[in-house]
């Protein structure tokens, strides 16, 4: 990889971790010598521009015994490699993008390794290898329809007519809207009613876990026979769900908080792995408490990607915060509450207004803190009752079912976000659609807020370390 040109050197000199970035570039060149560096001007969502290093090349992908070259482009942000690259497909004029689990309509590439980026454990070589693996399963490019009949050997022409068997259909190809709610009690019932009211579902399966201390409601649902609701005691009835909502809790009478949480962990052991086997493509939405810990536990026990295991987290607080800013303070921008669901929560704001066509980014913290602090004060003393959490569950479920691509502050794997090294789950703003969650980029917080986040990371890490998962 030739980086000797004056233009490349001038741009590289502005990178915060120049020497580490050069080492990473050497590794890329050794593994993928076809990736060529150049300088370009990248336009961010807020309209700002910056000269950055980019890599262009063709990624060799084998599909059904043949090898194809997928043109890709990686933009290396000036905080690279602490920050992952922006990865894009760059189809030629005779190709078109097939939107799917790992590529959106604009060609932006989303992968687990990007979601969980944690340098130096993560590398661009890992990204490229994962691209090859995922694209072999689900090719993201096809030839344009008007050229298919002219040249049957043209790149991926056969993909347009690809017959997919029932056993290999991806969940984003499903047209059915099936949702399962696990666990009874007030929250389970509130979730059922809210989902039926807000979401267009073909079927809602309600399973009341026998070991849960929050049982109840299943008998009444059977008596009154709500349309589209199927009450069952068999986890296999959940199979084929787009969303699986877990509200079950098993609180013990133990004095130790760790022991109390452990009873919930043991409850999850009995059904989370089975749910994952029946629903390998579903998004698992955890509402059990403590939600940050139980989402972490569900992710570990399920074996699903972190993009598919999320918690309700601070979504309710975030919706309330946006409402306060909109109605009380006449500030028409999205806002989110991030961090642990505790007193250490931190408010942040979007840099775009409602209805904007740009993908939201978190605004600079110093300029928004006074307004957010005022809005936070107005929000105080608002409790989180079962029915309000149920509405929040339905809000998240609706974004998944409709592939809305709305940003929610939900419990997700925070490792790699803004340099977080620990394996910890708490609320972060995530773009949510039918394929699960994609985090927004990190942001620099104020000193007080950064201290709260670090305290949460420490307490959550300490608790998860004491549990037998």
Order of alpha helices (4+ residues) and beta strands (2+ residues): alpha-alpha-beta-beta-beta-beta-beta-alpha-alpha-beta-alpha-beta-alpha-beta-alpha-beta-beta-alpha-beta-alpha-beta-alpha-beta-beta-alpha-alpha-beta-beta-beta-alpha
